[in-house]
């Protein structure tokens, strides 16, 4: 904090932060600045020459911009003089930034860490939990939704990626907006959009409308991560920031556990459904989609009781509003700690009306189009994070975010697909084969599953009220047979002949009869439905939920370790160390040749890599100043989702082909990320810019 004999620095709009020291020097007490202003008639020209016991702790002006505040070099100066004056101007601007940051840090330390921060922690945790839920929703509903919507493999793949594309757009959009209209307001808007379209997606029937709703739901929740971490960090003092931002990351894990548990409890209960004719159906998976919107709705309700970030208000010249919020933080914490009599020392001051430097008007000489271009360029000015001062940091962070996301999301989606592939291989190994069997006058009324029949002859047989799962009949003859009320999956008749055979109320459509002949055979009252390329029974569905539950729960130890050590060993050591260990753990994937081994390796990788993500979140918050913090975080998070889409698309294309390529890609990306992490500046022990 500047000392009392330091020259006072004139603020652009005359704003000042006044405090009065006590005799014992243990704190600050609020003076009656409002009365002093009214009686004494302070002005900008005389302010700063008050009594000796009153000092100026600095200016609540935010980070001065180069185009406003101090004037730059004149147009008529020589180039050398211009360069010299510009360097002096830049040095003074940096000094102003450092003074403001230190002042704000001192105030937060006086406010303490207590009830207010913990309340905000749980409120913002709900918003982060909603983001974690969003990642899992589509993956859990696909096995059921594909039956209702007749989804092809291409449609299922698009539905899985659309959430990441929506979150990519949302992160970029809401991150830039949060630096302009406020963290709280932007977060409320984004969560509201997520809630509305998550609700609609539960009821829409068509694939296209469901896809659109999930896209817009992803756009809404895309603002959660960039805003939540920036918002919370601006209420945390330096010695608490790394630890408590890491604790906040636990809510993403809680969101994954919530989604897995709800899917496990709801989706397999097919009795939780109703339908209105054949046009409208509401099955249990839609109930699950509806339940997954609850964290977002709860976050909106709780967030309405919380204030805006005072750091944002200071950055935009709203000093009185910032003072009121800081006083609320101080008083809430002091009352909870049993010191209600302790007074908030920072004084409230009246200031002259100030017109913000980025207010634009549309004059007659400016076209409407140029005006709106200017407004949009100002609101989403993400190019500011590529200014010479931040260019190197931004490029390095882009590389680290991309490499981390490419490997993490690629592997975490590849793991379940590999498990499904291993399950399919194990299932196929138990296939029973029947050759040249002859069956006459037999009624089949039990489930037929995982069988291959070749060169068989079936005469006057009845197949009634049964399910056919993974059944294949090749080069077989069916004569005078009767099929009634058949439900099938992954069942085909290849090169077969049907003579005088009746199909009544079955889903054995003609496209299941491959190169087969029909002689005097009839299809009556066919079932409406979809041809699914594979089947998923309740046991396999439970396995998907259970694996996701274990994989999410496995990050708990990593979360705890990273929170406890973040402020002790530093952000860079945590990020690089976790990336190196994650890279080494990738090589163990080569030995995962069974289902249980793959699940164990999934848990190991998730538990190790979560420390990297926590360190990366903290580092991103601390590397950028207040007016660029959400913009930078949103841009980097959007890049993260783009890398996730690329990683998922590339890794899953090698399922069943080779494990070497995905492992090589993931290891290489993690190694590059850990190397680049050491090139970043360490932010431990620094005040928030």
N, C-alpha and C positions, 0 to 999 in steps of 0.2 A: 504494500500500500504506500502511496507517495507520502513523504514526510511533510510536516507543516511548513517547512521552509523551502519546499520545492516550488519553483515558479508555476503559477497557475496557467493552465492551458485554456485558451478561449474556445468555447464550444460554438458550433455552427448556429444553433438556435437558442443559445443562452441557458441551456439546461444544466443544473448542478445537483450534485448529491452532497448534502451537508450532514455532518455528524458532530457530536460533541463527546469528547473523552471524559471519563471520570477521573477523579484524582488518583485512584490506585491503578488506573490503566488497564483494568480487566475487561473493559467492554465499551460499548457505545450507548449513549442515551439520546433519545429523540428530542430535539429542541423544537420550539414552537415557531417554525420557519414561516408558517402561514401568517401568523400575527406580525412577525418581523417584517415580512414583505409588505403587509398592509400599512403598518405604521411608519416604517422607515423608508418606504418607497425605493426598494433596491432596484437597480438597473444593471444591464450587462456591463456598463462602463465602470461602475463602482463595485460590483460584486467581486469578492475576493479580498477586500480590505476590511473585513469585519474584525471583531475582537480577537485577541491572541488565542483564546481558548477554543475558537471555532476554526476548523480546518476543512478543506475540500478533499474528499476522498477520491475525486476524479469526476468524470462526466458520464452520465447515463445516455450516451449518444449512439451506442452501437458501434460497429466498426466503420470509421469514416471512409467514404468512397472517394476515389481519386477525382471524380468529376465534381464533387461538392465539398464544402468545408474550406480547406486551405487552397489558395489559388496556386495554380501551376506557373511555370515560367512564362514570361511574356512572349508575344509573337515576334517582337523586334529584337530580341536578345541574340547574341552570337551563339553558335552551336555549343561551344564549350560552356558558356554560362548556362544555357538551357539544360545541358546534361548535369552540371553541378547542382543547379536548383532542383532539378527533378530528383536527383539522388537524395538531396536534403529533405525534400518533400516526402519521399518514400520512407526515409528513416523516421521522420516525425509521425507519419501514419502508422508505422509499425509500433512505435512507442505508445501511441494512443491505444492501439489494439491490446498491447500487453497490459497497459494500465487498467483498461476496462475489464479484461479477463481476470486480472488479479482482484479488482474490486468485487466483481461478482462472486468469485471464489470465497472471499472473506465473508461476504453476506451469507452465502450458503452454509459456511461453517458456523456462523452465529445462529442461523436458523436451526441447525442440528439435523440429525437423521432420526426420525421417529415415526409417529403415527401417520402423519401426512404421507410420507414416502411409501410406507407399507400399504396404505389404502390405495394410492396410485398404482403400486406394484400389482395388486390383485385386479384392479380395473383394467390396466393395460395388458395384464396376463390373459384376461378373457379374449381380448382382441388378437393376441398372438396364438392363443388356443384355437380360435376360429380359423386362422391360417393353417395350422397343423391339420385340422379336420378336413379342410378343403382338398388337401393333397390326396387323402385316402378315399374320399367319397366315391369317385368314379370307379376306381379299381375294385371296390367292394360290391358295387351294384351291377357291374358288367355281366357276371354270370347269370343274373336274373333278368336284367334289362334286355339282354340280347334276345330272350325268348319273347318278350312283349313287343319289341320293336323290330324284330327280324333283322338283326344287325349282321352284316358281313364282317369278315376279318378286317377289311379296310376301314369300315365304319367304326369298329371297336378301337382300332388304332388311333383314328382321328379323335374319338371321344376321350381317349386317354391323354392325348397331347393338348387338347383344346384348353384344359385348365391352365397349363403352363403358359400357353400363348396369352390367355386372358390376364394372368398374373404379371406377365412381362409388360403388357400395355399399362396395367394398373400401377405397377411400381414406378414406371417412368412418369405417368400422368400425375398421380397423387403426390409423389415426392417433390416435383417442381412446384405444385400448387401449395403444399404445406409451408414452403418458405415464403409464400406471398400472402396467403389469407389466414395462416395459423395452423398449428399442429392439431389442436382439438377439433376445430371446425372441419378440417379436411378429413380427419379420421372418422368423424361422425357421418360425413357424406359417404365415404367409401364403404363403411360398414353397413350403412342403410341400403346402398345398392346391392351389396352382397346378400343381405337378408331378404330383400324383395325378390331377387331373381332365384335365390336358393329355394324360396317358398314356391314360386311359380314352377320351377323345374320338377317339383314333387307331383304336380297335377297335370302338366302337359302330356299329351299322348304320343305325338309324332316324334320321330328321330330328329328332324331338323329343328323343331321348336325346343326340344330338350337340349340339343347341342348349343343353340343360341343362348338359352338360359344359363347353362353352365359356363359359357364363355363370358357373359356379362357378370355372373357371380364371381368368376375369377378376376375380372377387371376390378371389381369392388374390393375384394380381399387383398389384391396386389399392393394396396397402400398400407397394409397393416405393419409389415416388418420395417420398412424405412421410417415410418412415422413413430411407431412405438418406441424404438430404441433412441431416436433423436429426442423425442418428447421426454422420456424418463431420464435421460442423461442430463438434461438441463435443470433437474431438481436434485442432482446428486453432487456432493462435494468430492474433491479429487481423491481422497483416501478411500471413498466408498464406491467409486464409479465402476471400476473393473469387476469387483466382486458382485455387486448387485445387478449389473447388467447381465452377468453370467447366470445369476439366480433366475432372472427373468426368462432366460432361454428355456428353462424347465417347462414353461407352459406350452411350448411347441410339442414337447414330449407328451405332456398331459393330453393335448389335443389328439395325438395319434392313438394313445391308449383309449381315450373316450370313443373315438371312431371305431376302433377294433372291438371294444366291448359292446357298443350299441349294435354293430353289424352282427356280432355273434348272438346277441340276445333277440334281435328283431327279424332279420332277413329269413332265416330258416323256418320261421313260423308262418307258413303260407296261409294259415287260417285267418291271419290278420289282413283280410282283403275284402273288397266288395266290387261289384260291377253293375253297370246299368246297361243291360242289353249286351250287344257285342261291340258297341262303339266306345264305351268308356270302362276302363279297368283300373283299379287302384289296389295294387298288390303290396306285400309287406316291404319290399325294397323301397317303395315310395314313402312309407312311414319312416324308414331309416333316413332318407334324404331330408325329410321334414325335421326330424330330431337333430340332425347335424347342423341346422340353422340356429339352434338354441344358444350356443356360445356367442355368436355374433349379436343376437338380439339382447342377450344379457349384458354384453359389453356396451352397447348403445345406451341402455338404461343407466348403467353405472357411470358412464362417461359424462352424462349430462350434469352430474353433481360435481365434477372436477373442473378446475380453472384452466385457462390457457397457460402456456409456458411464459413465465415472466421474461425469459431471455428473448423470446420472439417480440414481445411488446417493447422491450428496450431497443431492439434492433430497428423497430419501426417508429420510434419516437413517442410511444405511449408510456411515459414514465410514471404517471399517476396510477395507471392500471397495474403496471409491474410492481410498484411499491405496495399496493393493496394485496396482491397475491403473495408477495414475499412476507408481508406481515401476517397473512393467513397461515402460511407454512410455519412461521416462527411461533405464533400463538397456539396453533394446534399441537405442535410438538411439545411446547413448554407446559401446556395444561396436562398433556398425557404423562409427562415426566414428573408432575407434581410441583411445577414452578409457575403457577398462573400469574404471579406478580411480576415476573421478569418482563421488561419492556423492550420492544423492538427498537433498536437504536437508530436505524436509518431514517432520516427525516424526509417528509413529503414536501415538495416545493411546487409553487406555481411557476409556470413557464409561459413564455410567449407562444402564441399560435404559430405553428410551423407547418408549412406546406411541404409534403414529402417530395423528395427529388425525382421520384419516378412517376409523378402524376402527369398525365398527358391530356391535352385537349385537342379537339379536332377543329381546326380553323378552316376558313373558306379556301385557303390555298393548299390544304391537305386533303387528299381524296379519302373517301370512306375506306377504301381497300387498304391504303397505306396505314391508316389509323389502326385498323384491326390487326394488321400485320405487326405493327409496333407493339400493340398490347400483348399479342400472343408471344412475340419474341421476348418481351420482358418477363412474362409470367413463366415461360418454360425456357429460361435462359440457361440451359444446362451447359452451354459452351463456356460459361464462367469457370467451371471446374477444370477447363483446359487452358486457362490463362497461364502465362509464364510462371507465375508463382506456384501453381498447383499441377502443372502439366505432367512433370515427372512422377509425382505421387499418384496422380490419376491413372496414368498408363501402367504403372507397376501394380496398382490395386486392380485394374481391369484384368491383368494377366493372372493374378492370384485368384480373384473371384472366378474367372472362367475355368482355370485348371481344377479348382476345388469342386465346382459345380459339375463339370463334365464328368469327373471320375465318380463323385459321390452319387449323383442321381442316376448315372449310367449303371453303376454297380447295384444300387438298391432296387432298381427295376429289373435288372438282369438276374438277380438272385431268385426272386419268385418264379420267373420264367424258367430258369434252370431247374428249380425244384419241380415245377409242373412237368418239365421234360423228363426228369428222372422218374417221376411218378408214372408217366405214360410208358416209359421204357419198362419199368417194373410190372405195370399192368399188362403190357403186351407179352411179357415173358410167361404170364400165366394163362395165355390164350389156349383153349382146348380146340383141337382140330379133329373133325370127323370126316372120313373119306368113304364114299360108296355105301352109305347107309340106306336102308329101305325101311320106310315107316308107313303103316297102313292103319286106318280106322282108329287113330289116336287123337285125343283132345288135349291140347296144350293150354293150360290156364295158370301157368306160373311164369315168373320172370325168366327170360332167356338172355344170358349175358356173356360177353367176351368169348364168343365161339366162332369157328370157321367151319362151314359144311361144304365139302366138294363132291361133285358127281353123285349127289343124293337123289333118291326117288321118293316122293311123298304122294300117297294116293288116299283120297277121301279122309283127309285130316282136318281138324278144326283148331284154329288158333284164336282163342277168345279171352277177352278181359285180361290182357297181359302187357308187359313192357318188354321191348326189345332194346338192349343196350349193347352197342358194339358187336352187332351180329352181321356176318357176311355169308351169303349163299352163292356159291360159284358153280356154274355148269350143272345146275340141278333142275329136276322136273317136278312141277306141282300140278296134279290132275284131280279135278273135282274137289278142290280144297275150299275152305271157308275161313276168311279172316274177319273178325268182328272186334270193334273197340280196342284197337291196337295203338299204343303210344310208343314211338321209337326215337332213338337217338344214335347217330353214327351207325346206321343200319342200311345195308345195300344188298341188292340182288343183281349179280353180274352174270351175263350170258345164260340166264335161266329161261325156262319155257313154262307158261301158265296156260292150262287147258281147262275150260269150263270152271273157272275159279271166280268166286265173288268176294269183293272187298267192301265191307260195310262199316262206316264210321271209323275209319282208320286214317292215319297220317302217312300211309305208304303210298305217296303220290308217285306218278310215273317217273319223276326225275330220280327216284330211288332205284328204279329198274334200269340198270345200265346194260345196253345191248341185249335186252331181253325181248322175248316174243309173247304176245298175248293172243290166245285163240279162244274165241267165245267167252271172254272174261269181262267182268263188269265192275266199275267203281260206283258205289252209291253213298251219298251223304258223307263226303269226305270231311275230316276235321280241319278246322282253320288253324293255321300255325306256321311255324318257320322251320326251315331245314337247318339244323345246327351242325356245324362241322365236327363238334365233339360234345361230350356230355360232362356235366358236373353234378355229382350227387351231393347229398348233405355232408358226407364225410369229407370230401375234397373241399367243400365250401368252408367247413369248420377249420380245416387245415390252413386255408388262406388267411382267415382271421387270426388264428393262433400264431402263425408265423409273423404276421405284422405286429401283433401284440408283443411277442417276445423281442422282435427287432427294435421296437420303439422303447420298450422297457429297458433294453440293454444299454441305452445311452445314459441312464441314471447315474451310474458310477462316474462316467466321464464328465457329466454336468457338475457333480459335486466336487470332483478333483479340480476342474478348471475354475470353479468359483472360488475355492479356497486358495488357489495358487496364482490366480490372475494378477493380483497386485504384488505378489511376492517375487515371482520370477520374470514378470514382464509379458507384454502381449506378443512380442516377436518370438521369444523362446517358446511360448505356449503354442503359437501358430506353426512355427517351423518344426518343433519337436513332434507335435501330434501328426503333422503331415508326413514326416519321415517314418514314424512308427506305422502309420496307415499304409504307406508305400510298401514297407516290409511285409505287413500282414496280407497284402494282395497276393504275394507269391504262394501263400499257403492255400489259396483257392485251387491251385493245381491238384491238391491232394483230396479235394472234396468230391468224392465219387458216389456218395450216398446222400439220401435226404437229410438225415440227422447231421451229417458233417457240414452240409451247406447251411443249415439253420444255425449251427454253432459258429461258423465263419461269418455269417451275416451279423450275428450279435457282436462278435469281436470287432468287426470293422466299424459298425455303428457306434460302439462304445468308445473307440479310440478317436474316430474322426470328429465327434461332437465337440471336442476341445478346440479343434481348429476353427470350427464355425463360430464358437463363442468368442475366441480371440479376434477373429476377423470382424465380427459385429462391433466389438468394443473399439478396435482400431479404426474402423470406418467412421464411427461417431467422433473420435478424438482428432482425426487428421484434418477435418474441415471446419471452417468457422460457422457461426450461427446462421448467416444468410445463405450459406451453400450446403448446409449439413444434410437436410432432407433431399435436396436436389441430387447431391452426389450419391447418397445412399440409395435413392430410387433408381438412378441410372445404373449403378453397379448391380443392384438387385435385378433389374430388367435384363442386364447382360447375363446374370446368373441363370435366369429362367431360359434364356436362349441357349446357353450352354447345356442346360438340362435336356432340352428338346433334342439337341444334336447328340448328346451322350446316349439318351434312351434309344433314339433311332438307330444309331450305329451299333450299340452293344447288343440290342435284342435281335439284330439281323444275324448274329453269329450263334444264336441258341441252337443247339443240336448239331452244329457244324464243328466248332472248335472253341476251347476255352482260352487258348493261348493269346489270341488277338485282343479280346476284352481285357484280360489281365495285363497285357503289355501296354495297352492304351492307358488304363487306369494308373498303373505304376509310373509310367512316364509323365503323366499329367501331375500326379502328386509330387514326384521328384522335382519337376520344374517349379511347382508352386512353393515347395519348401525352400528351394534355392532363392527364388525371387523374394520370399518373405524377409530374408535377412537383409535385403537391400532397402527395405522400408524404414522410415524413422521410428524409433521407439517413443511411445507417448506416455509410458508409466511415469507418474510423479509430476505430470504437467497439468496446468489448469486448462479448462475447456476454452478453446479459442473463441 
